[in-house]
Amino acid sequence: MSDCDEYAFRKKTEKQLKKIIQMLEILTEEVYDMSVELDNLVLQVGETEGVEASVITLLNGIKIQLDEIIAELAAAQVDNAKLVELRDSLDASEQALAQAAANFTPPVP
């Protein structure tokens, strides 16, 4: 191989290496950006799960209070059909929310 051919080969190789390095730098930036986005998503999911758990706890507490009122009204022989209907509706809402939370919670890898 002549000096001229060797020089051309080195220049071509150098140019290709520079392109590869540029591509690696771009990929590194994209991976970093994706990592930041994933961290933010994990944080949002955690916050959402906390809110869902709080709502489920709140609904359960209200249902318990309604159960107590219904029991007291039954003991006093008062018609409590509307309260029973409200309690059952609240129970259904709690179950639907819990099911929705379970359906949208990603599995832990």
Secondary structure as UniProt FT lines:
FT   HELIX           3..75
FT   TURN            76..77
FT   HELIX           81..104
//
